[in-house]
Amino acid sequence: MGILLLISLASPALALEQNEKLRVEFFLQALAQEKDLIFISNGREYMVNRAVNHLRRKLNSVEDKLSTAEEFIDQVASKSSLSGKSYLIRRPGGQNEEAGPYFHEILTKIPKNPAPEIKVSK
């Protein structure tokens, strides 16, 4: 029994808890509001609504392997799982930039303990 306890302490189960699921959901909602943002994956450009749908699918496939919204951005939302290349974004009138820092910027506007009814403001 001591060995089992040690193993469970050494490798905690990962899964997004409700609070972190809310943070990811609010992040995706806030990202979807960026209507003029261009999302670039492996050299191909997409409108933000298509990118958000893509990120939701990726989240559904790895949700049990993540524990925070920050991990979602760093490990899932910022790079291609096929090529390993960083996703890029282009803001209106701007140049291409890595998506990760911008996604973290959006996430900083979301409270660490959001209530389900909170709306993310721009």
C-alpha positions in Angstrom: 0.0 0.0 0.0 2.9 2.4 0.7 4.2 1.9 -2.8 0.8 2.7 -4.3 0.6 5.8 -2.3 4.1 6.9 -3.3 3.3 6.3 -7.0 0.1 8.3 -6.8 1.9 11.2 -5.1 4.7 11.1 -7.7 2.5 11.2 -10.7 -0.7 13.1 -10.0 -3.6 12.6 -12.5 -3.8 15.4 -15.0 -7.1 16.8 -16.2 -8.4 20.3 -16.5 -10.5 21.1 -13.4 -13.7 23.0 -13.8 -12.0 26.4 -13.1 -9.3 25.8 -15.8 -11.9 24.5 -18.3 -13.7 27.8 -17.8 -10.5 29.8 -18.3 -9.9 27.9 -21.6 -13.5 28.4 -22.7 -13.3 32.1 -21.9 -10.0 32.3 -23.8 -11.5 30.7 -26.8 -14.5 33.0 -26.7 -12.3 36.0 -26.4 -10.2 34.8 -29.3 -13.3 34.3 -31.4 -14.2 38.0 -30.9 -11.0 38.9 -32.8 -12.8 38.9 -36.1 -9.9 40.6 -38.1 -7.2 38.3 -36.8 -5.6 35.9 -39.3 -4.5 32.5 -38.0 -1.6 30.8 -39.8 -0.9 27.1 -39.5 1.9 25.5 -41.5 1.9 28.4 -44.0 -1.9 28.4 -44.6 -4.1 31.3 -43.5 -7.4 30.9 -41.8 -10.1 33.2 -40.4 -10.2 33.2 -36.6 -13.5 31.3 -36.3 -12.0 28.3 -38.1 -8.9 28.5 -35.9 -11.1 28.5 -32.7 -13.0 25.4 -34.0 -9.6 23.7 -34.7 -8.3 24.6 -31.2 -11.5 23.2 -29.6 -11.0 19.9 -31.5 -7.4 19.8 -30.3 -8.5 20.5 -26.7 -11.1 17.7 -26.8 -8.4 15.2 -27.8 -5.9 16.2 -25.1 -8.0 17.7 -22.2 -7.1 14.8 -19.9 -3.4 15.5 -20.3 -3.5 19.2 -19.3 -3.9 20.8 -15.9 -4.0 24.5 -16.6 -5.1 27.0 -19.3 -1.5 28.1 -19.6 -0.5 24.5 -20.6 -3.3 24.5 -23.2 -1.8 27.6 -24.8 1.8 26.4 -24.5 1.4 22.7 -25.5 -1.7 22.8 -27.7 -2.9 26.2 -29.0 0.5 27.6 -30.0 1.9 25.0 -32.4 1.0 22.3 -34.9 0.9 18.8 -33.5 1.8 17.5 -36.9 4.8 19.7 -37.9 5.8 21.1 -34.5 5.9 24.6 -36.0 4.6 27.5 -34.1 1.3 28.9 -35.2 1.4 32.5 -36.3 -1.2 35.2 -36.2 -1.5 38.5 -38.0 -3.4 41.4 -36.5 -5.0 44.0 -38.8 -2.2 46.0 -40.5 0.4 44.0 -38.7 3.1 41.5 -39.5 3.1 37.8 -38.7 4.0 37.0 -35.1 4.0 33.8 -33.0 0.6 33.1 -31.6 1.7 31.9 -28.2 2.6 35.3 -26.7 -0.6 36.9 -28.1 -2.7 34.0 -26.7 -1.1 34.5 -23.3 -1.9 38.2 -23.5 -5.6 37.3 -24.0 -5.5 34.8 -21.1 -4.1 37.5 -18.7 -7.4 39.4 -19.1 -9.3 36.3 -17.8 -9.6 36.0 -14.0 -7.8 33.0 -12.4 -11.1 32.0 -10.8 -13.8 32.9 -13.3 -17.4 32.5 -12.5 -19.5 30.9 -15.3 -21.3 34.1 -16.0 -18.2 36.4 -16.4 -17.8 37.9 -19.8 -14.3 38.7 -21.1 -13.9 42.2 -22.2 -11.5 43.5 -24.8 
